[in-house]
């Protein structure tokens, strides 16, 4: 699997609540499991302030051990995500980075 952000990400802010809505795409040749989008919020001195994450809304998969997940993405498919996080006004976020993590299971 190779998971990449797909298109624009919508950002909504109300009071101290920040919402990020977007999608990711599996451009690889194998299913990605437990796909998670992670946002990192940084201070102006390049110190990390906080990180938050969410699993994507993907395909439902039942694994050999009986675990059921709805955050898998098959090759060439996309999945959506929505991350809602609260950052107090007293914290000054200078910039934001994001990444996607996933696993591979049978």
N, C-alpha and C positions, 0 to 999 in steps of 0.2 A: 504493500500500500504506500501511497504518497498523498498525504492530505494537504490541500492548499486552500487558502481563503478564496472565495468565489464571489467577485463583485464587490459592490460597496457595502459598508457596514453603517447602519443607521444608529445614531447616538441620540438619546433623549435624556434631558436633564430636568428634574423638577425637585426643587429644594436641594437636599443633599443626596438624592437618589439618582444614580446614573444607570441607564439601561442601554445595552448594546445588542443590536439585532442584526444577524447576518446569516451567511451560509458558507459551508466548506464543501470541497469536492475531492473525491478520491480519484486521482489521476494515475494511480498505480494499477498493477495487475492482480491484486489480491485483496480480500476483504480486510478492512480495518475494524478492530473491536474496541469498545469502550473509548470512543473518540471524545476528547475533552479539549475545550477552548480555554486558554489561560490568559488573563490580562495582568500585567504588572504596571503598577503606578509608581513613578519615580519623583524624587525631590530635585531641586535645582542643583544640589551638590552631588548628584548621581547616586545618592543612597536610595535603596528601595524603601518605599513607604508601606505598601500593602500589595498582595496578590489575591486574585479571586478567580474562580473557574466555574464552568458549567459543562455538563455533558450535552452532546448534540441530540436532536430528535431525529434518529435515523431508523434503520430497519430493526425489527424484533428478531433476536437470535436466541436459540436454546442451545447451550453448550453441553458437551459430553458429561460434565459434572452436575447438570441439572440447573445451573444458573441461567436466568433469563435476563436479557438486556435489550433495550431499545435504542442503543447508541452505536450500532454498527453501520458501516457504509461499504457497499459493494463497489467493485471497479466501475468507473465512469458515472457513478451516482453522486448526488449532492444530499446534504442534510442541513437543517437549520439549527440555529442556536439563539438563545436569549440569555444574556448575563445581566443580572440586576445586582448592583452593589451600592453601598452607602459610604460616602466619604465626607466627614465633617468639614464645615467651612474653615475650621482652624488649621486644616492641613492644606498646604499649597502643592498641588501636583504640577510639576513642570512638563512631564511628558509621559506617554503611555506606550508600552510595547505589548505585543500579543504573540502567542504561539499556539500550536495545536499538538497535542500528544495522543498517542494511540498504542494499542497492544495488538498482538496477533495470537489468536487461539484457534484450536480445532473445534 
